[in-house]
């Protein structure tokens, strides 16, 4: 099954995607669907108004997740290009909901940065509340997957040893366009090709089967610390090819177009604008 959150005039709506048709689920967004009684099972059976998929405008898949947990250094080639050793445990940081934008929204480049970078990522969408999950519970908690780009201000990220200040800039992080359930992509540990292109040039290309800590591992690990709830997001990390690690370094500028794709999940296409010019 495939779900999305779309914009409709003065509101958003959760929809089930069936080819060129969208079925209105009667709830404001995918997070609300997952938190509702029956969750995905109810979404699969709901027969609402049928909308056309033509000219659809996507909102962030989950506009106000309770938590966005991100993982750094989770692909071996990216760890090596950043000059680090393979970690024993996941490197975690958090994002705030105000960073999130839709699949085709503009990315707002802050005037405070000169090192604005891309990070294509597989994102896990949590479908049920879970705490201290075992293997079976962690698998069951994965509602599905989506695409995220953890756009980063590198000069702010590396001001200190903590990364949060480089990762939490308003309206910088596209999320979507779809939630795709695990049965559509090979299960809760999918092996999917990931790509990021800037102005048509492929910068990142890898496969999620190379993740050191896979989606089930991450649900288990994070839920050991804190409960995970329906609509929470776990961004699983980025592969090699980021601009910061290139020689010479390359960073995003106003007018650039960033395309982020994961096979079976969909495509983000976002233009970079200077913050305050939208």
Backbone bond lengths (Angstrom), bond angles and torsions (degrees), N, CA, C in turn:
res aa  C-N    CA-C-N  psi(-1)  N-CA   C-N-CA  omega(-1)  CA-C   N-CA-C  phi
1 X - - - 1.457 - - 1.526 109.22 -
2 X 1.323 114.82 150.26 1.456 121.71 -179.09 1.524 108.13 -129.77
3 X 1.336 116.04 128.43 1.459 122.49 179.28 1.528 109.60 -122.47
4 X 1.331 115.86 158.37 1.459 120.81 176.62 1.521 109.13 -150.29
5 X 1.325 115.41 162.87 1.459 122.64 170.48 1.516 107.60 -114.58
6 X 1.338 116.39 122.63 1.460 120.28 -177.58 1.520 110.12 -118.58
7 X 1.338 115.04 160.89 1.451 120.95 175.98 1.525 108.92 -94.57
8 X 1.326 115.81 132.64 1.463 121.79 177.59 1.527 108.76 -131.53
9 X 1.327 116.25 97.94 1.461 121.58 -179.65 1.529 109.86 54.79
10 X 1.347 117.86 -110.23 1.464 120.17 -173.79 1.521 112.84 -99.51
11 X 1.337 117.83 18.77 1.463 120.05 -178.53 1.518 109.64 -149.84
12 X 1.311 114.65 171.51 1.459 120.00 171.25 1.522 108.65 -112.12
13 X 1.330 115.74 161.00 1.463 121.00 -178.62 1.516 109.68 -143.66
14 X 1.315 115.67 138.65 1.457 121.75 172.23 1.521 108.50 -84.19
15 X 1.331 116.13 135.82 1.458 120.45 -178.89 1.525 110.46 -134.57
16 X 1.319 114.59 152.28 1.465 121.72 168.95 1.523 107.37 -97.76
17 X 1.319 116.26 131.38 1.458 121.26 -174.75 1.521 108.81 -95.61
18 X 1.322 115.22 122.16 1.464 121.59 177.69 1.518 108.45 -131.61
19 X 1.328 115.50 90.94 1.454 120.22 -176.84 1.516 110.88 64.01
20 X 1.341 116.33 -122.82 1.456 121.35 179.92 1.520 112.25 -91.74
21 X 1.336 117.07 8.08 1.457 121.11 -179.26 1.523 110.47 -113.81
22 X 1.329 114.92 147.97 1.454 122.86 175.53 1.517 108.07 -119.61
23 X 1.330 116.66 129.11 1.455 121.45 179.33 1.523 108.48 -101.19
24 X 1.328 116.46 115.83 1.462 121.30 -179.42 1.527 109.20 -68.15
25 X 1.327 116.85 122.52 1.464 121.99 -175.87 1.526 112.79 -90.92
26 X 1.315 117.50 0.68 1.457 120.31 175.63 1.510 115.07 75.78
27 X 1.323 117.13 15.30 1.461 122.52 179.17 1.523 108.66 -130.54
28 X 1.333 117.75 156.93 1.464 119.56 -170.03 1.524 115.78 -74.05
29 X 1.321 118.46 -23.39 1.461 119.16 -177.66 1.523 109.67 -165.91
30 X 1.319 115.27 171.50 1.465 120.45 -177.09 1.525 111.52 -64.84
31 X 1.324 117.86 -33.39 1.463 119.34 175.91 1.507 111.81 -59.46
32 X 1.340 116.47 -42.08 1.462 120.58 178.10 1.527 111.32 -65.79
33 X 1.320 117.47 -35.09 1.471 120.73 176.16 1.525 110.18 -61.29
34 X 1.310 116.66 -47.73 1.460 120.48 -177.23 1.521 111.98 -66.14
35 X 1.328 117.26 -31.60 1.462 121.41 -179.48 1.526 112.86 -84.00
36 X 1.320 117.84 -9.49 1.463 121.61 -176.59 1.530 110.94 -79.49
37 X 1.330 118.40 158.70 1.464 120.92 175.83 1.531 110.56 -57.38
38 X 1.300 115.21 128.41 1.456 119.27 -179.20 1.504 114.29 89.41
39 X 1.333 118.38 -23.69 1.454 122.75 174.88 1.519 113.52 49.65
40 X 1.312 116.57 -124.61 1.458 121.82 -176.95 1.518 112.30 -64.26
41 X 1.343 117.82 -34.33 1.458 119.76 179.36 1.521 111.02 -61.30
42 X 1.317 116.41 -43.34 1.460 120.36 177.93 1.531 110.82 -66.96
43 X 1.332 117.13 -40.27 1.458 120.73 179.15 1.523 111.51 -60.40
44 X 1.318 117.06 -34.97 1.462 120.77 -179.31 1.524 112.45 -69.60
45 X 1.339 116.82 -25.19 1.475 120.81 -175.53 1.524 113.06 -101.12
46 X 1.323 118.37 -14.05 1.460 121.15 -173.98 1.526 111.32 -67.95
47 X 1.327 116.40 132.68 1.463 122.18 175.28 1.516 108.85 -114.73
48 X 1.332 116.11 93.89 1.451 121.52 178.68 1.511 111.33 -105.32
49 X 1.311 115.96 -166.58 1.461 121.10 177.81 1.520 110.13 -61.29
50 X 1.328 115.56 141.96 1.461 121.36 -179.78 1.528 108.48 -95.62
51 X 1.325 116.36 124.63 1.454 122.89 -179.49 1.516 109.40 -113.55
52 X 1.301 116.78 157.24 1.456 121.30 176.31 1.521 110.06 -84.13
53 X 1.334 115.70 141.41 1.462 119.88 177.18 1.522 112.51 -79.77
54 X 1.338 117.10 -7.30 1.461 120.48 -179.27 1.526 110.35 -66.24
55 X 1.320 115.11 134.39 1.470 122.14 175.74 1.527 113.37 58.79
56 X 1.320 117.38 27.15 1.459 120.13 179.61 1.530 109.70 -67.62
57 X 1.332 116.00 143.68 1.464 121.98 176.40 1.524 107.36 -112.59
58 X 1.318 116.29 118.46 1.456 121.31 -176.38 1.521 111.51 -86.63
59 X 1.322 115.71 133.55 1.458 121.75 165.47 1.527 108.01 -86.48
60 X 1.338 118.80 169.70 1.466 118.30 169.91 1.529 109.20 -52.84
61 X 1.313 117.67 138.42 1.465 121.56 -173.80 1.521 111.46 -52.13
62 X 1.334 117.07 -47.85 1.467 123.16 171.83 1.529 105.57 -120.85
63 X 1.326 118.48 101.26 1.469 119.84 -172.40 1.519 114.82 -64.30
64 X 1.339 117.53 -34.59 1.466 120.13 -176.19 1.527 110.21 -132.80
65 X 1.311 118.03 64.34 1.468 118.76 177.66 1.518 111.02 -63.09
66 X 1.327 115.92 145.97 1.455 118.84 176.83 1.510 112.21 -64.62
67 X 1.320 116.44 -32.62 1.460 121.90 -179.76 1.525 109.42 -145.46
68 X 1.324 116.09 138.79 1.463 121.98 165.25 1.523 105.85 -121.16
69 X 1.319 115.22 104.59 1.462 121.67 179.25 1.525 108.03 -97.95
70 X 1.317 116.90 128.27 1.461 121.42 -177.67 1.525 110.31 -115.44
71 X 1.316 114.62 150.03 1.462 121.86 -178.97 1.519 108.22 -116.71
72 X 1.309 116.36 127.78 1.454 121.08 174.26 1.517 110.35 -99.39
73 X 1.336 116.25 153.44 1.472 120.72 170.81 1.534 111.52 56.39
74 X 1.326 116.46 64.32 1.460 120.05 -176.47 1.523 113.36 -124.17
75 X 1.337 118.35 -2.76 1.470 122.49 170.12 1.524 107.46 -112.30
76 X 1.318 116.47 135.16 1.460 119.43 -174.58 1.523 112.29 -59.13
77 X 1.351 117.65 -41.27 1.469 118.08 -176.73 1.528 111.46 -68.01
78 X 1.334 117.15 -33.58 1.471 119.73 178.37 1.528 110.55 -70.78
79 X 1.321 117.15 -38.46 1.467 120.72 177.63 1.526 109.92 -60.05
80 X 1.325 115.63 -42.91 1.463 119.81 -178.27 1.521 111.29 -68.50
81 X 1.364 118.14 -39.96 1.456 119.28 -178.55 1.526 111.47 -68.56
82 X 1.343 116.51 -24.42 1.463 120.38 177.28 1.527 111.57 -87.74
83 X 1.338 117.54 1.68 1.456 122.43 174.68 1.506 114.62 73.50
84 X 1.340 117.01 33.03 1.455 120.78 -177.08 1.530 110.92 -119.49
85 X 1.336 115.52 162.40 1.449 121.61 175.41 1.525 110.13 -86.35
86 X 1.348 115.71 157.06 1.460 119.22 178.84 1.523 109.54 -63.15
87 X 1.334 118.01 129.62 1.463 120.59 -175.78 1.523 112.37 -78.76
88 X 1.322 115.33 151.13 1.463 120.69 174.81 1.516 111.30 -80.13
89 X 1.333 116.35 -30.44 1.460 122.43 -178.91 1.532 109.16 -129.72
90 X 1.324 117.85 156.81 1.468 119.90 177.53 1.526 111.76 -62.17
91 X 1.323 115.53 141.66 1.456 122.38 173.17 1.518 107.74 -90.82
92 X 1.323 117.43 115.58 1.461 121.61 -171.62 1.528 111.88 -114.18
93 X 1.319 115.29 145.50 1.458 122.24 168.30 1.523 107.07 -149.21
94 X 1.315 117.16 174.60 1.464 120.86 -175.39 1.520 110.70 -119.88
95 X 1.325 114.27 152.56 1.461 122.33 169.85 1.520 108.47 -117.01
96 X 1.336 115.75 155.23 1.453 121.04 175.63 1.522 109.98 -100.38
97 X 1.328 115.79 153.44 1.464 120.65 -176.81 1.524 112.42 -61.09
98 X 1.332 118.26 -27.82 1.464 120.47 -178.03 1.525 112.83 -67.37
99 X 1.322 117.81 -12.05 1.466 120.11 176.06 1.527 111.92 -77.08
100 X 1.342 118.71 -19.58 1.463 122.00 -166.59 1.525 112.43 -80.02
101 X 1.341 115.32 140.96 1.459 122.96 174.52 1.525 108.55 -134.63
102 X 1.329 116.16 169.52 1.450 121.57 -179.28 1.517 113.23 -78.58
103 X 1.324 115.35 174.89 1.457 122.25 -172.16 1.524 113.80 -63.62
104 X 1.340 117.67 -24.89 1.462 120.88 -178.77 1.524 112.26 -123.76
105 X 1.322 117.17 11.34 1.463 120.89 179.43 1.525 111.07 -72.95
106 X 1.328 115.69 159.48 1.458 120.50 175.12 1.524 110.84 -71.83
107 X 1.326 115.38 141.71 1.464 122.53 171.50 1.524 107.70 -87.89
108 X 1.324 117.38 126.20 1.459 121.92 -176.43 1.530 109.75 -91.62
109 X 1.313 116.10 107.62 1.465 120.91 179.91 1.524 109.66 -80.84
110 X 1.347 117.75 118.98 1.467 119.71 -178.87 1.529 111.51 -66.30
111 X 1.323 115.70 143.87 1.464 119.34 176.83 1.528 110.72 -70.59
112 X 1.332 116.81 -14.69 1.469 121.22 -176.07 1.526 113.42 -82.40
113 X 1.339 118.47 -3.87 1.458 119.58 -176.46 1.519 111.46 -119.69
114 X 1.327 115.38 148.29 1.460 122.72 170.55 1.522 111.14 -115.11
115 X 1.345 116.98 1.89 1.465 120.58 -175.05 1.537 109.22 -133.58
116 X 1.322 115.27 72.40 1.459 124.03 -174.68 1.520 107.49 -96.43
117 X 1.329 116.93 115.46 1.473 121.78 -165.59 1.527 111.06 -123.99
118 X 1.317 115.45 162.35 1.472 123.10 -179.04 1.524 110.60 -105.40
119 X 1.344 116.31 153.55 1.459 122.41 175.12 1.531 108.94 -153.56
120 X 1.324 117.50 94.82 1.469 121.88 178.47 1.525 109.91 -70.16
121 X 1.347 116.36 135.75 1.465 118.86 -175.58 1.527 112.68 -145.81
122 X 1.326 115.03 144.46 1.458 122.63 163.87 1.523 107.90 -77.07
123 X 1.337 116.54 130.33 1.463 120.69 177.88 1.523 109.67 -114.85
124 X 1.325 115.68 134.98 1.461 123.27 176.44 1.525 107.70 -93.06
125 X 1.320 116.73 133.82 1.458 121.68 175.15 1.522 108.25 -107.78
126 X 1.326 116.60 122.70 1.463 122.25 -177.08 1.533 109.19 -80.51
127 X 1.337 116.28 136.43 1.455 120.37 -175.51 1.510 115.73 -110.88
128 X 1.319 117.29 -11.31 1.477 119.49 179.48 1.514 109.41 -151.08
129 X 1.331 115.78 156.76 1.459 118.55 179.25 1.523 109.67 -70.68
130 X 1.318 114.75 136.65 1.455 119.89 -178.80 1.519 108.78 -150.30
131 X 1.323 116.15 142.54 1.470 122.38 177.06 1.516 107.54 -141.59
132 X 1.340 115.89 134.48 1.464 122.65 -178.22 1.530 110.32 51.37
133 X 1.313 115.07 51.10 1.464 121.19 -174.64 1.520 111.37 -67.45
134 X 1.332 115.60 139.48 1.464 120.14 166.60 1.530 107.78 -87.97
135 X 1.313 116.55 -175.98 1.468 121.00 -175.79 1.530 111.95 -57.33
136 X 1.293 117.34 -48.59 1.466 121.53 -177.73 1.524 110.75 -65.02
137 X 1.321 116.85 -44.09 1.464 120.34 -179.52 1.530 111.51 -66.19
138 X 1.323 116.42 -36.99 1.466 119.99 179.17 1.528 110.83 -65.92
139 X 1.317 116.91 -43.19 1.467 119.97 177.30 1.519 111.12 -60.40
140 X 1.341 116.14 -43.83 1.464 120.54 -177.95 1.522 112.15 -68.11
141 X 1.328 117.48 -23.81 1.468 121.10 -178.06 1.520 112.79 -79.84
142 X 1.330 118.17 -11.96 1.460 121.29 179.93 1.526 108.78 -81.60
143 X 1.339 116.58 104.50 1.469 119.99 177.98 1.510 111.00 -73.10
144 X 1.315 116.56 -33.52 1.456 120.56 -179.19 1.508 111.48 167.74
145 X 1.328 114.43 -165.39 1.456 121.46 -173.18 1.519 110.34 -132.86
146 X 1.332 114.73 155.92 1.456 121.08 175.64 1.525 108.35 -148.81
147 X 1.332 115.20 -175.78 1.461 122.12 -176.57 1.529 108.81 -110.41
148 X 1.327 116.20 139.41 1.463 122.44 178.72 1.518 108.42 -140.23
149 X 1.318 116.82 147.01 1.465 120.07 169.53 1.520 108.27 -122.82
150 X 1.316 114.94 113.74 1.468 122.15 -176.69 1.534 109.30 -83.70
151 X 1.325 115.98 69.77 1.466 121.07 -179.91 1.534 109.25 -58.72
152 X 1.343 115.18 132.67 1.464 120.60 -166.26 1.526 111.86 -132.07
153 X 1.316 116.35 137.53 1.463 122.43 170.49 1.529 107.70 -89.56
154 X 1.328 117.03 96.79 1.472 120.36 -172.98 1.520 112.41 -63.30
155 X 1.334 117.64 -39.21 1.460 119.11 -177.47 1.527 110.54 -64.44
156 X 1.325 117.96 -29.97 1.464 121.25 174.85 1.522 110.83 -81.58
157 X 1.321 117.92 -36.70 1.464 120.93 -179.50 1.531 111.02 -57.97
158 X 1.322 116.31 -42.03 1.461 119.92 -173.21 1.529 113.37 -96.89
159 X 1.325 116.28 14.44 1.466 118.08 171.03 1.530 111.45 -65.25
160 X 1.322 116.65 -31.70 1.465 121.96 179.14 1.521 108.15 -136.33
161 X 1.305 117.10 179.44 1.464 121.40 177.97 1.521 111.35 -77.49
162 X 1.308 118.04 -17.64 1.463 121.68 176.77 1.526 109.45 -91.84
163 X 1.344 116.93 140.66 1.462 120.90 -170.24 1.524 114.70 -94.78
164 X 1.309 119.24 -11.53 1.457 121.59 -168.55 1.525 112.52 -52.92
165 X 1.322 117.87 -40.67 1.460 119.99 -174.11 1.528 112.87 -70.07
166 X 1.314 117.93 -16.00 1.458 120.32 175.11 1.511 113.62 -89.42
167 X 1.331 116.58 -10.02 1.463 121.50 -168.92 1.522 113.96 -113.71
168 X 1.322 118.69 -4.15 1.460 120.57 -168.79 1.522 112.52 -124.12
169 X 1.322 115.26 62.33 1.454 121.35 178.80 1.521 109.00 -107.36
170 X 1.294 114.85 137.56 1.462 122.15 -173.22 1.535 112.00 -55.51
171 X 1.338 116.08 132.31 1.472 123.44 170.94 1.521 112.96 58.13
172 X 1.329 115.75 48.56 1.468 121.00 -178.51 1.524 114.26 -120.62
173 X 1.329 118.86 -10.25 1.463 120.45 -166.05 1.522 111.75 -119.68
174 X 1.346 118.75 97.21 1.462 119.71 177.72 1.526 111.46 -68.93
175 X 1.344 115.49 139.90 1.468 122.75 -178.18 1.523 108.63 -140.05
176 X 1.341 116.88 121.54 1.459 120.17 178.39 1.531 109.72 142.61
177 X 1.331 119.52 -151.04 1.458 123.61 -7.29 1.527 114.00 -78.39
178 X 1.349 115.92 -18.29 1.466 120.39 -171.80 1.522 111.85 -124.52
179 X 1.329 116.12 153.23 1.451 122.41 157.82 1.511 106.25 -94.09
180 X 1.320 117.18 123.57 1.471 122.56 178.08 1.524 107.20 -115.25
181 X 1.315 116.84 125.70 1.460 121.03 -175.56 1.529 111.23 -70.88
182 X 1.335 117.48 153.37 1.469 120.61 -173.65 1.528 114.46 -57.41
183 X 1.336 117.86 -32.86 1.468 119.65 -178.75 1.523 112.28 -63.73
184 X 1.333 117.77 -19.28 1.463 121.38 -179.64 1.524 112.83 -83.85
185 X 1.350 117.53 -16.68 1.472 119.94 -171.57 1.532 113.05 -130.30
186 X 1.333 116.95 20.00 1.467 118.87 174.01 1.505 115.28 98.74
187 X 1.332 118.32 13.40 1.456 120.23 175.91 1.506 113.77 104.52
188 X 1.345 116.31 -173.48 1.468 120.27 -174.94 1.525 114.79 -76.56
189 X 1.332 116.96 -4.74 1.469 121.30 174.96 1.536 108.23 -125.15
190 X 1.316 117.69 69.41 1.464 119.39 -172.61 1.523 112.53 -74.95
191 X 1.329 115.06 152.83 1.462 122.11 173.12 1.525 106.94 -114.06
192 X 1.335 116.03 94.66 1.455 122.85 -171.89 1.525 110.19 -123.79
193 X 1.324 115.93 139.95 1.454 120.14 178.01 1.531 110.77 -71.64
194 X 1.332 115.20 134.30 1.462 123.59 179.94 1.521 108.65 -116.73
195 X 1.354 116.46 134.94 1.461 120.71 178.17 1.519 110.38 -139.38
196 X 1.325 115.23 146.59 1.464 121.36 170.64 1.522 107.24 -135.29
197 X 1.334 115.90 128.38 1.460 121.40 177.60 1.521 109.21 -122.98
198 X 1.313 115.95 142.41 1.468 122.29 175.95 1.518 107.60 -119.43
199 X 1.324 115.87 119.70 1.470 122.10 -177.48 1.530 111.38 52.54
200 X 1.334 115.67 38.86 1.454 121.63 176.70 1.517 115.44 85.99
201 X 1.319 118.36 -7.22 1.469 122.23 179.62 1.517 109.35 -96.29
202 X 1.332 117.18 122.58 1.456 121.32 -179.73 1.533 109.09 -70.17
203 X 1.327 115.73 121.79 1.463 121.64 -178.40 1.524 112.07 -105.62
204 X 1.327 116.73 -32.93 1.464 121.47 -179.44 1.530 108.66 -131.48
205 X 1.322 115.32 138.66 1.462 120.50 175.55 1.522 108.36 -155.90
206 X 1.336 116.09 121.32 1.453 121.10 -177.92 1.519 108.10 -160.90
207 X 1.324 116.60 -169.78 1.465 122.02 -179.25 1.525 108.66 -135.60
208 X 1.332 116.40 137.14 1.464 120.36 -176.59 1.525 112.46 -65.45
209 X 1.317 117.86 -13.20 1.461 119.85 174.14 1.516 112.62 -65.77
210 X 1.336 117.44 -11.94 1.465 122.09 -179.68 1.527 112.83 -93.56
211 X 1.332 117.50 4.30 1.460 119.97 177.69 1.531 110.84 -62.03
212 X 1.313 117.30 133.72 1.465 120.65 175.04 1.527 110.57 -67.53
213 X 1.319 115.25 -45.85 1.469 121.72 178.01 1.521 106.74 -114.48
214 X 1.332 116.32 109.95 1.462 120.14 -173.18 1.534 110.37 -82.52
215 X 1.339 118.22 175.77 1.461 119.86 -175.73 1.530 114.59 -55.33
216 X 1.312 117.68 -41.05 1.469 120.16 -179.70 1.526 110.17 -67.89
217 X 1.327 116.94 -42.72 1.469 120.40 175.87 1.526 110.88 -56.01
218 X 1.324 116.36 -42.57 1.460 120.55 -175.54 1.523 111.83 -70.30
219 X 1.332 117.40 -39.74 1.461 119.21 175.96 1.521 110.10 -61.65
220 X 1.309 117.30 -42.64 1.464 120.27 178.30 1.526 110.62 -61.74
221 X 1.314 116.91 -46.67 1.464 121.17 -174.51 1.522 111.60 -67.11
222 X 1.342 116.11 -50.24 1.462 119.70 -177.25 1.524 110.70 -65.38
223 X 1.332 117.67 -40.03 1.467 120.40 -177.36 1.527 112.46 -70.44
224 X 1.321 116.95 -13.43 1.461 119.78 172.18 1.522 110.49 -65.81
225 X 1.332 116.35 -33.33 1.465 121.46 -177.91 1.523 112.26 -86.74
226 X 1.332 115.88 -45.31 1.462 120.41 -169.17 1.518 108.75 -149.11
227 X 1.325 116.12 149.32 1.461 118.38 179.08 1.525 110.13 -63.85
228 X 1.309 115.07 141.42 1.454 121.74 169.52 1.516 108.02 -101.33
229 X 1.322 116.38 140.35 1.453 122.10 -173.51 1.521 110.00 -125.11
230 X 1.334 116.48 161.15 1.467 119.41 179.08 1.527 111.91 -54.85
231 X 1.321 115.36 131.67 1.460 121.13 -179.16 1.506 115.07 92.94
232 X 1.332 118.69 -11.74 1.456 120.32 174.72 1.527 109.41 -63.98
233 X 1.326 115.52 150.67 1.462 122.62 -176.94 1.527 109.33 -118.93
234 X 1.332 115.86 136.72 1.467 121.01 169.16 1.525 107.69 -120.12
235 X 1.328 116.50 113.46 1.461 121.89 175.62 1.522 107.73 -87.64
236 X 1.331 116.73 122.59 1.467 120.83 -163.68 1.523 115.29 -87.84
237 X 1.327 118.39 1.22 1.455 119.82 178.41 1.521 111.44 109.47
238 X 1.326 115.46 166.09 1.462 120.91 -174.11 1.522 111.60 -117.74
239 X 1.342 117.19 148.77 1.463 119.95 175.25 1.519 112.34 -79.95
240 X 1.312 115.81 -178.17 1.459 121.35 179.26 1.515 112.01 -66.67
241 X 1.334 115.02 163.91 1.450 120.48 177.49 1.505 114.77 109.51
242 X 1.338 117.87 8.61 1.461 119.85 178.88 1.528 109.96 -68.93
243 X 1.331 115.27 155.69 1.455 119.60 -176.15 1.512 114.34 -64.87
244 X 1.339 116.55 -33.31 1.462 121.56 -178.12 1.527 111.88 -61.25
245 X 1.343 117.23 -32.59 1.459 120.60 -174.57 1.528 113.13 -90.98
246 X 1.327 117.71 -3.43 1.461 120.56 -178.35 1.526 111.50 -80.65
247 X 1.311 114.61 157.39 1.457 120.68 178.69 1.529 107.79 -126.98
248 X 1.316 119.65 107.02 1.464 125.92 -1.45 1.531 110.82 -74.08
249 X 1.325 115.30 161.59 1.452 120.24 178.93 1.533 110.29 -66.02
250 X 1.339 114.55 148.95 1.464 121.86 178.16 1.522 107.64 -128.78
251 X 1.326 116.56 134.22 1.460 120.27 178.48 1.521 110.05 -132.25
252 X 1.324 115.37 161.17 1.454 122.10 -176.87 1.526 111.06 -75.96
253 X 1.338 114.14 140.59 1.457 121.92 178.16 1.526 109.33 -126.71
254 X 1.309 115.30 165.70 1.455 120.22 177.95 1.528 110.76 -55.93
255 X 1.323 116.58 134.49 1.453 122.28 179.70 1.510 114.74 94.16
256 X 1.331 118.04 -13.45 1.464 120.55 177.36 1.528 110.61 -66.93
257 X 1.322 115.91 151.00 1.459 122.29 175.03 1.520 109.11 -115.11
258 X 1.337 115.88 128.11 1.458 122.39 -179.20 1.530 108.25 -112.25
259 X 1.329 116.31 122.11 1.466 121.95 177.29 1.523 108.44 -114.41
260 X 1.322 116.14 123.52 1.454 123.18 -178.10 1.523 107.67 -120.55
261 X 1.333 117.07 123.05 1.465 121.05 -175.76 1.519 111.02 -132.41
262 X 1.318 116.00 142.00 1.461 122.34 168.43 1.524 107.02 -131.80
263 X 1.330 116.12 126.00 1.455 120.57 -176.91 1.524 111.14 -55.18
264 X 1.310 116.00 132.04 1.453 121.31 178.42 1.508 114.44 84.61
265 X 1.336 118.12 -12.65 1.464 121.31 -176.37 1.518 113.45 -111.12
266 X 1.318 117.68 -29.36 1.447 119.11 179.16 1.510 113.42 125.10
267 X 1.318 114.29 -169.13 1.464 122.25 -167.91 1.528 109.99 -138.91
268 X 1.322 114.72 133.17 1.458 122.55 169.54 1.523 107.64 -102.78
269 X 1.320 117.00 135.53 1.464 120.66 173.72 1.521 107.85 -134.89
270 X 1.326 115.79 114.64 1.469 120.85 -170.85 1.527 110.82 -134.62
271 X 1.300 115.69 137.38 1.460 122.91 176.28 1.514 109.60 -95.26
272 X 1.310 116.80 141.84 1.465 122.26 177.98 1.523 108.88 -90.10
273 X 1.327 115.32 124.78 1.463 120.96 173.74 1.527 108.14 -122.88
274 X 1.318 116.14 161.26 1.460 120.25 176.06 1.519 109.56 -77.71
275 X 1.309 116.35 134.05 1.455 121.90 -179.26 1.527 110.98 -52.84
276 X 1.340 114.79 131.67 1.456 119.53 178.94 1.507 114.61 93.22
277 X 1.354 117.83 -0.49 1.469 119.76 -178.18 1.521 112.50 -105.34
278 X 1.350 118.48 -2.47 1.474 120.26 -178.30 1.515 110.53 -70.77
